[in-house]
């Protein structure tokens, strides 16, 4: 095999493919759970990732994806490093190669040495266990100096191409610090740009594609609910919908029909932006009556300085009021933010509904949320939004003090 590598190395061209706006990486490892973990870490750093479990798959990825980095998992009982190295030489790979394996592993050292001998651009090995910052240091030369801009992608194209998915962020009981539920947030996984945030593709409220997007969110959330039920205990979910969607009687009936009949289904929460909710309050009072019969509740989202618009109502159609993250983050030291949050909590409890604090990013924010009387908290302190399978794997029922 070594003679073959020598021959291939001699005829390898000096350049390889084209560079992407975002760096691309392929995780080559024989174990699926390790591939998924490593791919997630790379995506957090800004890479567009693919995975492969064999030399044949790697050859296809090199041809179609033109990766800048191959992250090569090394295990004594896993992949065959020689075949991977041979494939990299044969396909004239001119990107970086990073081996990942156990500290003091003879195989890791051997793969490193062979790769360097045959001209592959081997980065210093990454030994397990490792910190995310260590991985970032290894691949720093591939990361852009400034975050790459994401494109404005038409949501109709994304829906048709199947690029959309739902990510999940836990909501935590403010007193017990136990997971209470989770919010579904739409994301796009673009084949070139990687994960694209919603600001680049969410249409205006009256865009004709908004209904199709709403239908996608509902359908996928219910599929994901069943998946989570199979993987762990059931999770109550919240989704975001525009008030305009609920103006259509048929849409409301279709929504109710999609609810699971499983006895473990604890209900669905629909979050509506505060500006829309206040504007269409009378309509939502009527809609909420029908939804309640099917275990669906309405929640007002992004409530901030407009909270006085909900005062002095005979009733409101919401089961939760969520404070805008802008007023929650830093509320422990900012007097104005704290005042707005206090009014939202008092308003919620005055109507007999739960108050939610979004944007809890530090322990100081959590202390403030508890002192103010919020019932539920949500934010980076407890976890960023994450893909479905990662969310299912996470141990979300532990307390913050226990390492959540």
Secondary structure as a PSIPRED ss2 file (coil, helix, strand):
# PSIPRED VFORMAT (PSIPRED V4.0)

   1 X C   1.000  0.000  0.000
   2 X H   0.000  1.000  0.000
   3 X H   0.000  1.000  0.000
   4 X H   0.000  1.000  0.000
   5 X H   0.000  1.000  0.000
   6 X H   0.000  1.000  0.000
   7 X H   0.000  1.000  0.000
   8 X H   0.000  1.000  0.000
   9 X H   0.000  1.000  0.000
  10 X H   0.000  1.000  0.000
  11 X C   1.000  0.000  0.000
  12 X C   1.000  0.000  0.000
  13 X C   1.000  0.000  0.000
  14 X C   1.000  0.000  0.000
  15 X C   1.000  0.000  0.000
  16 X C   1.000  0.000  0.000
  17 X C   1.000  0.000  0.000
  18 X C   1.000  0.000  0.000
  19 X C   1.000  0.000  0.000
  20 X C   1.000  0.000  0.000
  21 X C   1.000  0.000  0.000
  22 X C   1.000  0.000  0.000
  23 X C   1.000  0.000  0.000
  24 X E   0.000  0.000  1.000
  25 X E   0.000  0.000  1.000
  26 X E   0.000  0.000  1.000
  27 X E   0.000  0.000  1.000
  28 X E   0.000  0.000  1.000
  29 X C   1.000  0.000  0.000
  30 X C   1.000  0.000  0.000
  31 X C   1.000  0.000  0.000
  32 X H   0.000  1.000  0.000
  33 X H   0.000  1.000  0.000
  34 X H   0.000  1.000  0.000
  35 X H   0.000  1.000  0.000
  36 X H   0.000  1.000  0.000
  37 X H   0.000  1.000  0.000
  38 X H   0.000  1.000  0.000
  39 X H   0.000  1.000  0.000
  40 X H   0.000  1.000  0.000
  41 X H   0.000  1.000  0.000
  42 X H   0.000  1.000  0.000
  43 X H   0.000  1.000  0.000
  44 X H   0.000  1.000  0.000
  45 X H   0.000  1.000  0.000
  46 X C   1.000  0.000  0.000
  47 X C   1.000  0.000  0.000
  48 X E   0.000  0.000  1.000
  49 X E   0.000  0.000  1.000
  50 X E   0.000  0.000  1.000
  51 X E   0.000  0.000  1.000
  52 X E   0.000  0.000  1.000
  53 X C   1.000  0.000  0.000
  54 X C   1.000  0.000  0.000
  55 X H   0.000  1.000  0.000
  56 X H   0.000  1.000  0.000
  57 X H   0.000  1.000  0.000
  58 X H   0.000  1.000  0.000
  59 X H   0.000  1.000  0.000
  60 X H   0.000  1.000  0.000
  61 X H   0.000  1.000  0.000
  62 X H   0.000  1.000  0.000
  63 X H   0.000  1.000  0.000
  64 X H   0.000  1.000  0.000
  65 X C   1.000  0.000  0.000
  66 X C   1.000  0.000  0.000
  67 X C   1.000  0.000  0.000
  68 X C   1.000  0.000  0.000
  69 X E   0.000  0.000  1.000
  70 X E   0.000  0.000  1.000
  71 X E   0.000  0.000  1.000
  72 X E   0.000  0.000  1.000
  73 X E   0.000  0.000  1.000
  74 X C   1.000  0.000  0.000
  75 X C   1.000  0.000  0.000
  76 X C   1.000  0.000  0.000
  77 X C   1.000  0.000  0.000
  78 X C   1.000  0.000  0.000
  79 X C   1.000  0.000  0.000
  80 X C   1.000  0.000  0.000
  81 X H   0.000  1.000  0.000
  82 X H   0.000  1.000  0.000
  83 X H   0.000  1.000  0.000
  84 X H   0.000  1.000  0.000
  85 X H   0.000  1.000  0.000
  86 X H   0.000  1.000  0.000
  87 X H   0.000  1.000  0.000
  88 X H   0.000  1.000  0.000
  89 X H   0.000  1.000  0.000
  90 X H   0.000  1.000  0.000
  91 X C   1.000  0.000  0.000
  92 X C   1.000  0.000  0.000
  93 X C   1.000  0.000  0.000
  94 X C   1.000  0.000  0.000
  95 X C   1.000  0.000  0.000
  96 X E   0.000  0.000  1.000
  97 X E   0.000  0.000  1.000
  98 X E   0.000  0.000  1.000
  99 X E   0.000  0.000  1.000
 100 X E   0.000  0.000  1.000
 101 X E   0.000  0.000  1.000
 102 X E   0.000  0.000  1.000
 103 X C   1.000  0.000  0.000
 104 X C   1.000  0.000  0.000
 105 X C   1.000  0.000  0.000
 106 X H   0.000  1.000  0.000
 107 X H   0.000  1.000  0.000
 108 X H   0.000  1.000  0.000
 109 X H   0.000  1.000  0.000
 110 X H   0.000  1.000  0.000
 111 X H   0.000  1.000  0.000
 112 X H   0.000  1.000  0.000
 113 X H   0.000  1.000  0.000
 114 X H   0.000  1.000  0.000
 115 X H   0.000  1.000  0.000
 116 X H   0.000  1.000  0.000
 117 X H   0.000  1.000  0.000
 118 X C   1.000  0.000  0.000
 119 X C   1.000  0.000  0.000
 120 X C   1.000  0.000  0.000
 121 X E   0.000  0.000  1.000
 122 X E   0.000  0.000  1.000
 123 X C   1.000  0.000  0.000
 124 X C   1.000  0.000  0.000
 125 X C   1.000  0.000  0.000
 126 X E   0.000  0.000  1.000
 127 X E   0.000  0.000  1.000
 128 X E   0.000  0.000  1.000
 129 X C   1.000  0.000  0.000
 130 X C   1.000  0.000  0.000
 131 X C   1.000  0.000  0.000
 132 X H   0.000  1.000  0.000
 133 X H   0.000  1.000  0.000
 134 X H   0.000  1.000  0.000
 135 X H   0.000  1.000  0.000
 136 X H   0.000  1.000  0.000
 137 X H   0.000  1.000  0.000
 138 X H   0.000  1.000  0.000
 139 X C   1.000  0.000  0.000
 140 X H   0.000  1.000  0.000
 141 X H   0.000  1.000  0.000
 142 X H   0.000  1.000  0.000
 143 X C   1.000  0.000  0.000
 144 X C   1.000  0.000  0.000
 145 X C   1.000  0.000  0.000
 146 X C   1.000  0.000  0.000
 147 X C   1.000  0.000  0.000
 148 X C   1.000  0.000  0.000
 149 X C   1.000  0.000  0.000
 150 X C   1.000  0.000  0.000
 151 X C   1.000  0.000  0.000
 152 X C   1.000  0.000  0.000
 153 X C   1.000  0.000  0.000
 154 X C   1.000  0.000  0.000
 155 X H   0.000  1.000  0.000
 156 X H   0.000  1.000  0.000
 157 X H   0.000  1.000  0.000
 158 X H   0.000  1.000  0.000
 159 X H   0.000  1.000  0.000
 160 X H   0.000  1.000  0.000
 161 X H   0.000  1.000  0.000
 162 X C   1.000  0.000  0.000
 163 X C   1.000  0.000  0.000
 164 X E   0.000  0.000  1.000
 165 X E   0.000  0.000  1.000
 166 X E   0.000  0.000  1.000
 167 X E   0.000  0.000  1.000
 168 X E   0.000  0.000  1.000
 169 X E   0.000  0.000  1.000
 170 X E   0.000  0.000  1.000
 171 X E   0.000  0.000  1.000
 172 X E   0.000  0.000  1.000
 173 X E   0.000  0.000  1.000
 174 X C   1.000  0.000  0.000
 175 X C   1.000  0.000  0.000
 176 X C   1.000  0.000  0.000
 177 X C   1.000  0.000  0.000
 178 X C   1.000  0.000  0.000
 179 X E   0.000  0.000  1.000
 180 X E   0.000  0.000  1.000
 181 X E   0.000  0.000  1.000
 182 X E   0.000  0.000  1.000
 183 X E   0.000  0.000  1.000
 184 X E   0.000  0.000  1.000
 185 X E   0.000  0.000  1.000
 186 X E   0.000  0.000  1.000
 187 X E   0.000  0.000  1.000
 188 X E   0.000  0.000  1.000
 189 X E   0.000  0.000  1.000
 190 X E   0.000  0.000  1.000
 191 X C   1.000  0.000  0.000
 192 X C   1.000  0.000  0.000
 193 X C   1.000  0.000  0.000
 194 X E   0.000  0.000  1.000
 195 X E   0.000  0.000  1.000
 196 X E   0.000  0.000  1.000
 197 X C   1.000  0.000  0.000
 198 X H   0.000  1.000  0.000
 199 X H   0.000  1.000  0.000
 200 X H   0.000  1.000  0.000
 201 X C   1.000  0.000  0.000
 202 X C   1.000  0.000  0.000
 203 X C   1.000  0.000  0.000
 204 X C   1.000  0.000  0.000
 205 X C   1.000  0.000  0.000
 206 X C   1.000  0.000  0.000
 207 X C   1.000  0.000  0.000
 208 X C   1.000  0.000  0.000
 209 X C   1.000  0.000  0.000
 210 X H   0.000  1.000  0.000
 211 X H   0.000  1.000  0.000
 212 X H   0.000  1.000  0.000
 213 X H   0.000  1.000  0.000
 214 X H   0.000  1.000  0.000
 215 X H   0.000  1.000  0.000
 216 X H   0.000  1.000  0.000
 217 X H   0.000  1.000  0.000
 218 X H   0.000  1.000  0.000
 219 X H   0.000  1.000  0.000
 220 X H   0.000  1.000  0.000
 221 X H   0.000  1.000  0.000
 222 X H   0.000  1.000  0.000
 223 X H   0.000  1.000  0.000
 224 X H   0.000  1.000  0.000
 225 X H   0.000  1.000  0.000
 226 X H   0.000  1.000  0.000
 227 X H   0.000  1.000  0.000
 228 X H   0.000  1.000  0.000
 229 X H   0.000  1.000  0.000
 230 X H   0.000  1.000  0.000
 231 X H   0.000  1.000  0.000
 232 X C   1.000  0.000  0.000
 233 X C   1.000  0.000  0.000
 234 X C   1.000  0.000  0.000
 235 X C   1.000  0.000  0.000
 236 X C   1.000  0.000  0.000
 237 X E   0.000  0.000  1.000
 238 X E   0.000  0.000  1.000
 239 X E   0.000  0.000  1.000
 240 X E   0.000  0.000  1.000
 241 X C   1.000  0.000  0.000
 242 X C   1.000  0.000  0.000
 243 X H   0.000  1.000  0.000
 244 X H   0.000  1.000  0.000
 245 X H   0.000  1.000  0.000
 246 X H   0.000  1.000  0.000
 247 X H   0.000  1.000  0.000
 248 X C   1.000  0.000  0.000
 249 X H   0.000  1.000  0.000
 250 X H   0.000  1.000  0.000
 251 X H   0.000  1.000  0.000
 252 X H   0.000  1.000  0.000
 253 X H   0.000  1.000  0.000
 254 X H   0.000  1.000  0.000
 255 X H   0.000  1.000  0.000
 256 X H   0.000  1.000  0.000
 257 X H   0.000  1.000  0.000
 258 X C   1.000  0.000  0.000
 259 X C   1.000  0.000  0.000
 260 X C   1.000  0.000  0.000
 261 X C   1.000  0.000  0.000
 262 X C   1.000  0.000  0.000
 263 X C   1.000  0.000  0.000
 264 X C   1.000  0.000  0.000
 265 X C   1.000  0.000  0.000
 266 X C   1.000  0.000  0.000
 267 X C   1.000  0.000  0.000
 268 X E   0.000  0.000  1.000
 269 X E   0.000  0.000  1.000
 270 X E   0.000  0.000  1.000
 271 X E   0.000  0.000  1.000
 272 X E   0.000  0.000  1.000
 273 X E   0.000  0.000  1.000
 274 X H   0.000  1.000  0.000
 275 X H   0.000  1.000  0.000
 276 X H   0.000  1.000  0.000
 277 X H   0.000  1.000  0.000
 278 X H   0.000  1.000  0.000
 279 X H   0.000  1.000  0.000
 280 X C   1.000  0.000  0.000
 281 X H   0.000  1.000  0.000
 282 X H   0.000  1.000  0.000
 283 X H   0.000  1.000  0.000
 284 X H   0.000  1.000  0.000
 285 X H   0.000  1.000  0.000
 286 X H   0.000  1.000  0.000
 287 X H   0.000  1.000  0.000
 288 X H   0.000  1.000  0.000
 289 X H   0.000  1.000  0.000
 290 X H   0.000  1.000  0.000
 291 X H   0.000  1.000  0.000
 292 X H   0.000  1.000  0.000
 293 X C   1.000  0.000  0.000
 294 X C   1.000  0.000  0.000
 295 X C   1.000  0.000  0.000
 296 X E   0.000  0.000  1.000
 297 X E   0.000  0.000  1.000
 298 X E   0.000  0.000  1.000
 299 X E   0.000  0.000  1.000
 300 X E   0.000  0.000  1.000
 301 X E   0.000  0.000  1.000
 302 X E   0.000  0.000  1.000
 303 X E   0.000  0.000  1.000
 304 X C   1.000  0.000  0.000
 305 X H   0.000  1.000  0.000
 306 X H   0.000  1.000  0.000
 307 X H   0.000  1.000  0.000
 308 X H   0.000  1.000  0.000
 309 X H   0.000  1.000  0.000
 310 X H   0.000  1.000  0.000
 311 X C   1.000  0.000  0.000
 312 X C   1.000  0.000  0.000
 313 X C   1.000  0.000  0.000
 314 X C   1.000  0.000  0.000
 315 X C   1.000  0.000  0.000
 316 X C   1.000  0.000  0.000
 317 X C   1.000  0.000  0.000
 318 X E   0.000  0.000  1.000
 319 X E   0.000  0.000  1.000
 320 X E   0.000  0.000  1.000
 321 X E   0.000  0.000  1.000
 322 X E   0.000  0.000  1.000
 323 X E   0.000  0.000  1.000
 324 X C   1.000  0.000  0.000
 325 X H   0.000  1.000  0.000
 326 X H   0.000  1.000  0.000
 327 X H   0.000  1.000  0.000
 328 X H   0.000  1.000  0.000
 329 X C   1.000  0.000  0.000
 330 X C   1.000  0.000  0.000
 331 X C   1.000  0.000  0.000
 332 X C   1.000  0.000  0.000
 333 X C   1.000  0.000  0.000
 334 X C   1.000  0.000  0.000
 335 X H   0.000  1.000  0.000
 336 X H   0.000  1.000  0.000
 337 X H   0.000  1.000  0.000
 338 X H   0.000  1.000  0.000
 339 X H   0.000  1.000  0.000
 340 X H   0.000  1.000  0.000
 341 X H   0.000  1.000  0.000
 342 X H   0.000  1.000  0.000
 343 X H   0.000  1.000  0.000
 344 X H   0.000  1.000  0.000
 345 X H   0.000  1.000  0.000
 346 X H   0.000  1.000  0.000
 347 X H   0.000  1.000  0.000
 348 X H   0.000  1.000  0.000
 349 X H   0.000  1.000  0.000
 350 X H   0.000  1.000  0.000
 351 X C   1.000  0.000  0.000
 352 X C   1.000  0.000  0.000
 353 X C   1.000  0.000  0.000
 354 X E   0.000  0.000  1.000
 355 X E   0.000  0.000  1.000
 356 X E   0.000  0.000  1.000
 357 X E   0.000  0.000  1.000
 358 X E   0.000  0.000  1.000
 359 X C   1.000  0.000  0.000
 360 X C   1.000  0.000  0.000
 361 X C   1.000  0.000  0.000
 362 X C   1.000  0.000  0.000
 363 X H   0.000  1.000  0.000
 364 X H   0.000  1.000  0.000
 365 X H   0.000  1.000  0.000
 366 X H   0.000  1.000  0.000
 367 X H   0.000  1.000  0.000
 368 X H   0.000  1.000  0.000
 369 X H   0.000  1.000  0.000
 370 X H   0.000  1.000  0.000
 371 X H   0.000  1.000  0.000
 372 X H   0.000  1.000  0.000
 373 X C   1.000  0.000  0.000
 374 X C   1.000  0.000  0.000
 375 X C   1.000  0.000  0.000
 376 X E   0.000  0.000  1.000
 377 X E   0.000  0.000  1.000
 378 X E   0.000  0.000  1.000
 379 X C   1.000  0.000  0.000
 380 X C   1.000  0.000  0.000
 381 X C   1.000  0.000  0.000
 382 X C   1.000  0.000  0.000
 383 X C   1.000  0.000  0.000
 384 X C   1.000  0.000  0.000
 385 X C   1.000  0.000  0.000
 386 X E   0.000  0.000  1.000
 387 X E   0.000  0.000  1.000
 388 X H   0.000  1.000  0.000
 389 X H   0.000  1.000  0.000
 390 X H   0.000  1.000  0.000
 391 X H   0.000  1.000  0.000
 392 X H   0.000  1.000  0.000
 393 X H   0.000  1.000  0.000
 394 X C   1.000  0.000  0.000
 395 X C   1.000  0.000  0.000
 396 X C   1.000  0.000  0.000
 397 X C   1.000  0.000  0.000
 398 X C   1.000  0.000  0.000
 399 X C   1.000  0.000  0.000
 400 X C   1.000  0.000  0.000
 401 X C   1.000  0.000  0.000
 402 X C   1.000  0.000  0.000
 403 X C   1.000  0.000  0.000
 404 X C   1.000  0.000  0.000
